[in-house]
């Protein structure tokens, strides 16, 4: 009993420590005058209201959501067959894939973006071309995280044994994937999706060098506010945090397994 209480206490302390920057940012986002004490002298929603009435913020927010969601979905669709092949048919590929997964970390983003800028300058002159190039860049940097997330889920399920058992019961290869493997991998796919989203939403180097103000995302918009007002910057960060929290809650609710009550 004491050990259980200690675990809960430790967890509460850890959560409290992690939430300190969030609370500080939230207080600054809704603070009026703040110069005399540790707490604000007054409170206001003016900064949040000003942000959500700014067309640039709305446009940059939708741009960030669009490119991050599209890249996350694309990475899962592309990486899933590779993980499946490694665990079911070609386990020897794993040692080569480990090398490939390290490659995105060997080249600094600044150097990579300069090289990409030289190769795809003609595509960066249009909105669609910029979007495609950014999707490619984002895919390369998020691929290792998506792969590891799906790989761990495959290992925890013993996917090879699951597929073999399904085949013994008469299911075809594709029936085993669709009806047996995918339902058990649902939570792993959701985790991979949110890891990709949270990582890409904070990416700044590629978008700033390759697109700059031509394709403004939330991070670029936040960078333009650095010399204007800390209150506005805090309002942007809190808005971004709340939106991710809501998105996480909605997807978690939709992914809950249905429970049937039988008499």
Helices and strands as residue ranges (DSSP letters): H 2-29, H 46-52, H 55-88, G 91-93, H 94-106, H 109-119, G 123-125, H 127-157, H 159-168, H 173-176, I 177-181, H 182-184, H 186-201, H 205-210, H 218-224, H 230-254
